[in-house]
Amino acid sequence: MVPTNRFHIIGAGKVAHTFSCLWQRAGLQLDSVYSRRHTSAQALASLYPPARACRHPDELPPADIIAIACSDDALSDMAHVLADLPWLTAHTLALHFSGACDSDILHPIAARGAQTGSLHPVFAFARINTAIQQLPGHHGAIEGSPQALSRLRQLAQAAGLQPFVLPSAAKTRYHAALSLSANFLVTLHATAQNWLQQAGLAPDTAQQLVQQLMQQNLNQLSAMPPAQALTGPIVRGDVHTVAAHLQALSPDEQNLYRILAEHTLQLAAPRLAPDTHQTLQQLLAGSLDKAETST
């Protein structure tokens, strides 16, 4: 049971829509919405009457929670604007949804005596309707002032999230890791599909091949650790195959392949003979010539 009821949303994007809906369902009341685009704020507020859209943050009336769902780059400026609200008290909780920024970015609000924190849902918000349906059950990182953590936990649970506490100092590295696993997976998908098309495959065939292999590996990773799930020429110690890959790629493509292969080699090391591991290291470092890999 969330002990606070009325909340404001700053921003009107996918995250704002999703949490507005889920919190409303949990019994909280959306009071007001502010967004740089007033029409967007109006559209969101109209879904949850009697919520209203404000043209400026200083129009926001007293509320228990201020949930800031704007871009990372706008957070600092927004915190300074919201710090001028005359009704902030020690009971007010201001939070943001950024994965990269910790709660310290809200220090102007904290200086007014309010509680501050962050709630980052570990989820890819591609579509609003999909997010509303699928977000519950996922994890959410919470961090902030000690007095804010219990309320952040309750708000995360009200949205159906499984909350875990993240140290503030670890926030940026945490977000880099999530970007690696989520954003760069999409980049790898696109790059692999492009390489297949350059090899003469039709775009739909290339897409299906990459999608199937990625999904198969994700399924395996849900059942076993990465070192066991790893397959392919590096973990098999196929030096000639890795050398052939490098020969087939452009210099720029080789750079990407080498970086990924070097990290894959670290993961594969326990399953490789020492001499094979060393040979692959030298190959990826560029210290083996073609003749040495063909012997």
BELVEN-V397372 format. One record per pair of residues at least 24 apart in sequence whose ideal C-beta (glycine too) atoms are under 10 Angstrom apart, sorted by sequence separation. I is the first residue (numbers start at 1). J is the second residue. If there is no record, write none. Layout:
# BELVEN-V397372
I_J / I_J
This chain:
# BELVEN-V397372
2_26 / 4_28 / 5_29 / 6_30 / 7_31 / 8_32 / 9_33 / 10_34 / 11_35 / 12_36 / 13_37 / 16_40 / 20_44 / 24_48 / 34_58 / 57_81 / 58_82 / 61_85 / 62_86 / 63_87 / 72_96 / 82_106 / 83_107 / 84_108 / 85_109 / 88_112 / 89_113 / 90_114 / 91_115 / 92_116 / 93_117 / 94_118 / 95_119 / 96_120 / 97_121 / 118_142 / 119_143 / 135_159 / 136_160 / 137_161 / 138_162 / 139_163 / 140_164 / 141_165 / 142_166 / 143_167 / 144_168 / 189_213 / 260_284 / 1_26 / 2_27 / 4_29 / 6_31 / 7_32 / 8_33 / 9_34 / 10_35 / 11_36 / 12_37 / 16_41 / 20_45 / 23_48 / 32_57 / 34_59 / 56_81 / 57_82 / 60_85 / 62_87 / 64_89 / 72_97 / 75_100 / 76_101 / 79_104 / 83_108 / 84_109 / 87_112 / 88_113 / 89_114 / 90_115 / 95_120 / 117_142 / 118_143 / 119_144 / 135_160 / 136_161 / 137_162 / 139_164 / 141_166 / 143_168 / 189_214 / 258_283 / 259_284 / 1_27 / 2_28 / 5_31 / 6_32 / 8_34 / 9_35 / 10_36 / 11_37 / 12_38 / 17_43 / 21_47 / 34_60 / 58_84 / 59_85 / 61_87 / 62_88 / 65_91 / 66_92 / 67_93 / 68_94 / 69_95 / 70_96 / 72_98 / 75_101 / 79_105 / 80_106 / 82_108 / 83_109 / 86_112 / 88_114 / 89_115 / 117_143 / 118_144 / 134_160 / 135_161 / 136_162 / 140_166 / 143_169 / 188_214 / 234_260 / 258_284 / 12_39 / 13_40 / 17_44 / 20_47 / 21_48 / 24_51 / 32_59 / 33_60 / 57_84 / 58_85 / 60_87 / 62_89 / 64_91 / 65_92 / 66_93 / 67_94 / 68_95 / 69_96 / 70_97 / 71_98 / 72_99 / 78_105 / 79_106 / 80_107 / 81_108 / 82_109 / 83_110 / 85_112 / 87_114 / 88_115 / 117_144 / 132_159 / 143_170 / 234_261 / 257_284 / 258_285 / 12_40 / 16_44 / 20_48 / 32_60 / 57_85 / 58_86 / 64_92 / 65_93 / 66_94 / 67_95 / 68_96 / 69_97 / 70_98 / 72_100 / 73_101 / 78_106 / 79_107 / 80_108 / 81_109 / 83_111 / 84_112 / 97_125 / 116_144 / 117_145 / 132_160 / 143_171 / 233_261 / 234_262 / 258_286 / 11_40 / 12_41 / 31_60 / 32_61 / 62_91 / 63_92 / 64_93 / 65_94 / 66_95 / 67_96 / 68_97 / 69_98 / 72_101 / 76_105 / 79_108 / 80_109 / 83_112 / 85_114 / 115_144 / 116_145 / 117_146 / 119_148 / 141_170 / 185_214 / 232_261 / 234_263 / 235_264 / 11_41 / 12_42 / 17_47 / 31_61 / 62_92 / 63_93 / 65_95 / 66_96 / 67_97 / 68_98 / 75_105 / 76_106 / 78_108 / 79_109 / 82_112 / 115_145 / 117_147 / 118_148 / 141_171 / 234_264 / 235_265 / 254_284 / 10_41 / 12_43 / 13_44 / 20_51 / 31_62 / 32_63 / 75_106 / 76_107 / 77_108 / 78_109 / 79_110 / 83_114 / 114_145 / 115_146 / 116_147 / 117_148 / 143_174 / 233_264 / 234_265 / 237_268 / 9_41 / 12_44 / 31_63 / 34_66 / 76_108 / 79_111 / 82_114 / 115_147 / 116_148 / 117_149 / 119_151 / 232_264 / 234_266 / 235_267 / 236_268 / 254_286 / 11_44 / 12_45 / 30_63 / 31_64 / 72_105 / 115_148 / 119_152 / 141_174 / 185_218 / 234_267 / 235_268 / 29_63 / 31_65 / 32_66 / 34_68 / 35_69 / 36_70 / 110_144 / 114_148 / 115_149 / 117_151 / 118_152 / 119_153 / 141_175 / 230_264 / 234_268 / 235_269 / 237_271 / 9_44 / 29_64 / 31_66 / 35_70 / 36_71 / 110_145 / 115_150 / 117_152 / 121_156 / 233_268 / 234_269 / 235_270 / 236_271 / 237_272 / 9_45 / 28_64 / 33_69 / 34_70 / 115_151 / 116_152 / 117_153 / 119_155 / 120_156 / 232_268 / 235_271 / 236_272 / 237_273 / 243_279 / 28_65 / 30_67 / 68_105 / 79_116 / 115_152 / 119_156 / 141_178 / 230_267 / 231_268 / 234_271 / 235_272 / 239_276 / 242_279 / 243_280 / 246_283 / 36_74 / 68_106 / 106_144 / 110_148 / 117_155 / 121_159 / 123_161 / 226_264 / 229_267 / 230_268 / 234_272 / 237_275 / 238_276 / 242_280 / 246_284 / 9_48 / 28_67 / 103_142 / 104_143 / 106_145 / 121_160 / 122_161 / 227_266 / 237_276 / 66_106 / 103_143 / 104_144 / 119_159 / 121_161 / 122_162 / 227_267 / 236_276 / 237_277 / 239_279 / 243_283 / 246_286 / 12_53 / 68_109 / 102_143 / 103_144 / 104_145 / 120_161 / 226_267 / 227_268 / 230_271 / 239_280 / 242_283 / 243_284 / 9_51 / 23_65 / 36_78 / 99_141 / 102_144 / 103_145 / 119_161 / 121_163 / 122_164 / 225_267 / 227_269 / 234_276 / 237_279 / 238_280 / 242_284 / 8_51 / 66_109 / 75_118 / 97_140 / 227_270 / 228_271 / 234_277 / 237_280 / 239_282 / 240_283 / 247_290 / 7_51 / 10_54 / 23_67 / 34_78 / 119_163 / 227_271 / 239_283 / 246_290 / 6_51 / 103_148 / 243_288 / 8_54 / 120_166 / 234_280 / 243_289 / 247_293 / 10_57 / 20_67 / 34_81 / 95_142 / 233_280 / 243_290 / 246_293 / 19_67 / 34_82 / 66_114 / 95_143 / 96_144 / 118_166 / 8_57 / 20_69 / 95_144 / 103_152 / 199_248 / 239_288 / 243_292 / 244_293 / 10_60 / 19_69 / 65_115 / 66_116 / 68_118 / 94_144 / 118_168 / 234_284 / 243_293 / 244_294 / 16_67 / 18_69 / 93_144 / 117_168 / 120_171 / 242_293 / 243_294 / 8_60 / 15_67 / 16_68 / 17_69 / 67_119 / 93_145 / 122_174 / 198_250 / 241_293 / 8_61 / 15_68 / 16_69 / 95_148 / 118_171 / 195_248 / 239_292 / 240_293 / 8_62 / 15_69 / 16_70 / 93_147 / 94_148 / 120_174 / 124_178 / 195_249 / 239_293 / 240_294 / 6_61 / 8_63 / 14_69 / 15_70 / 93_148 / 120_175 / 198_253 / 239_294 / 240_295 / 6_62 / 7_63 / 8_64 / 9_65 / 10_66 / 11_67 / 13_69 / 91_147 / 95_151 / 122_178 / 6_63 / 7_64 / 8_65 / 9_66 / 10_67 / 11_68 / 12_69 / 13_70 / 90_147 / 95_152 / 5_63 / 6_64 / 7_65 / 8_66 / 9_67 / 10_68 / 11_69 / 12_70 / 13_71 / 93_151 / 120_178 / 124_182 / 195_253 / 4_63 / 5_64 / 6_65 / 7_66 / 8_67 / 9_68 / 10_69 / 11_70 / 93_152 / 122_181 / 123_182 / 124_183 / 194_253 / 4_64 / 5_65 / 7_67 / 8_68 / 9_69 / 10_70 / 11_71 / 91_151 / 95_155 / 122_182 / 3_64 / 4_65 / 9_70 / 124_185 / 2_64 / 93_155 / 124_186 / 191_253 / 195_257 / 2_65 / 11_74 / 10_74 / 102_166 / 104_168 / 10_75 / 102_167 / 103_168 / 104_169 / 191_256 / 102_168 / 105_171 / 191_257 / 11_78 / 99_166 / 101_168 / 102_169 / 104_171 / 10_78 / 102_170 / 103_171 / 188_256 / 102_171 / 187_256 / 101_171 / 102_172 / 10_81 / 100_171 / 101_172 / 10_82 / 99_171 / 100_172 / 102_174 / 188_260 / 98_171 / 99_172 / 102_175 / 8_82 / 100_174 / 101_175 / 99_174 / 100_175 / 99_175 / 100_176 / 184_260 / 8_85 / 98_175 / 99_176 / 19_97 / 99_177 / 100_178 / 18_97 / 99_178 / 100_179 / 99_179 / 15_96 / 16_97 / 15_97 / 15_98 / 10_94 / 13_97 / 11_96 / 7_93 / 8_94 / 10_96 / 11_97 / 65_151 / 4_91 / 64_151 / 3_91 / 4_92 / 7_95 / 67_155 / 4_93 / 65_155 / 22_121 / 19_119 / 19_121 / 18_121 / 72_175 / 15_120 / 18_123 / 15_121 / 18_125 / 21_128 / 25_132 / 15_123 / 17_125 / 21_129 / 18_127 / 22_131 / 14_124 / 15_125 / 18_128 / 21_131 / 22_132 / 14_125 / 17_128 / 18_129 / 21_132 / 25_136 / 13_125 / 14_126 / 16_128 / 17_129 / 18_130 / 19_131 / 20_132 / 14_127 / 15_128 / 18_131 / 19_132 / 22_135 / 14_128 / 17_131 / 18_132 / 21_135 / 22_136 / 13_128 / 14_129 / 17_132 / 18_133 / 14_130 / 15_131 / 18_134 / 19_135 / 14_131 / 18_135 / 14_132 / 15_135 / 28_155 / 26_154 / 26_155 / 28_158 / 26_157 / 27_158 / 28_159 / 23_155 / 26_158 / 22_155 / 25_158 / 26_159 / 24_158 / 25_159 / 26_160 / 23_158 / 25_160 / 19_155 / 22_158 / 23_159 / 22_159 / 21_159 / 22_160 / 19_158 / 22_161 / 19_159 / 18_159 / 19_161 / 3_150 / 4_151 / 3_151 / 7_155 / 2_151 / 4_154 / 3_154 / 4_155 / 2_154 / 1_154 / 2_155 / 2_157 / 1_157 / 2_158 / 1_158
